[in-house]
């Protein structure tokens, strides 16, 4: 039972911290001058986006930021939990 509660707490911490990190990164990106347009032109240049495309690049970018933030925080929580477990086992 304690293990299930601990893992649920890790999931909650990962989701909350990942969301907060994603919001900070999105604020940095969207307040920067022309980042989204530069990204659009870069995708057109390498051939992943057509010139007359009407894709919602903002939505895709926000989803990518959220996923990357969740993965980053998830790895950080996993490393933290591993360090704590090893520290408490060896004492």
C-alpha positions in Angstrom: 0.0 0.0 0.0 2.8 2.4 0.9 4.5 1.7 -2.5 1.3 2.6 -4.4 0.9 5.8 -2.5 4.5 6.7 -3.1 4.2 6.0 -6.9 1.0 8.1 -7.0 2.8 10.9 -5.3 5.6 10.7 -7.9 3.1 10.8 -10.7 1.4 13.9 -9.2 4.7 15.7 -8.7 5.8 14.8 -12.2 2.6 16.1 -13.8 2.5 19.3 -11.7 6.2 20.2 -12.1 6.1 19.2 -15.8 3.2 21.6 -16.3 4.9 24.4 -14.5 8.1 23.9 -16.5 6.1 23.8 -19.7 4.4 27.1 -18.9 7.8 28.7 -18.2 9.3 27.5 -21.4 6.3 28.5 -23.4 6.4 32.0 -21.9 10.1 32.3 -22.9 9.4 31.1 -26.4 6.3 33.1 -27.1 7.7 36.3 -25.7 10.8 36.0 -27.8 10.6 38.0 -31.1 9.6 35.8 -34.0 10.5 32.4 -32.6 7.4 30.7 -34.0 7.9 32.2 -37.5 11.6 31.3 -37.4 10.5 27.7 -36.6 8.0 27.7 -39.4 10.6 28.9 -41.9 13.0 26.3 -40.7 10.5 23.5 -41.2 9.7 24.8 -44.7 13.4 25.0 -45.5 14.1 21.3 -44.5 10.9 20.2 -46.2 8.7 19.1 -43.3 6.2 21.9 -43.9 4.8 23.1 -47.2 4.8 26.8 -48.0 1.0 27.0 -48.4 0.4 24.9 -45.3 -2.1 26.0 -42.7 -1.0 23.7 -39.9 -1.6 24.9 -36.4 2.1 25.1 -35.5 1.4 26.8 -32.1 -0.6 23.8 -30.9 2.0 21.3 -32.0 4.8 23.4 -30.4 2.9 23.6 -27.1 2.3 19.9 -27.1 5.9 19.2 -27.8 7.0 21.5 -25.0 4.6 19.8 -22.6 5.8 16.3 -23.5 9.4 17.3 -23.2 8.8 19.0 -19.9 7.0 15.9 -18.5 9.8 13.6 -19.6 12.4 15.9 -18.1 10.7 16.2 -14.8 9.9 12.4 -14.8 13.5 11.6 -15.2 14.5 14.1 -12.5 11.9 12.5 -10.1 13.2 9.0 -10.9 16.8 10.0 -10.3 15.8 11.7 -7.0 13.9 8.7 -5.9 16.8 6.4 -6.8 19.3 8.5 -4.9 17.0 8.7 -1.8 16.4 4.9 -1.9 20.1 4.1 -2.1 20.9 6.6 0.6 18.3 5.1 3.0 19.3 1.5 2.2 23.0 2.0 2.9 22.4 3.7 6.3 
